[in-house]
Amino acid sequence: MLDFLAIISAEYLFLVPLFVGGLYFFLQSRPEQKKMIILSAIALSISILSMFILQFIYYNSRPSLVIDFKPLVSHIFKNGFPSTHATMTALIASVIYVFNRKIGLFLFFISILISLSRVYLGLHHFVDIIAGILLAIIMTIIGKTIMNKY
């Protein structure tokens, strides 16, 4: 049963932050939507760039490639650092957090569930998850700083 829940969480729960974030966006006023688009574009752009740079600089094989372990879910890419799922779901959560703390915290909770399930399934090491979440938070802070400056 735990394996089943972990698979659902790792593979499909990412739809919750997308749906909740999208719904929150569409329920906002035009000026608020504009701010959200700008912050999201800045944070997403520098997050993706940072992820590519980090993946080039630091290689961290997925657990199933390091230890004798067959994951319950297959994955194509060999480098798990930083976790794309952790980065993107935490990015949605942190952008929403800037505008609504309660919904942002709820989305961080979902992001952590997704991330921990990916560790449980052997798709990532814990460091991949921490790096992804920290990357998302830092890039959102940088994005907010840039947005506020201009």
Helices and strands as residue ranges (DSSP letters): H 2-12, H 15-26, H 30-57, H 63-66, H 84-99, H 101-120, H 126-149
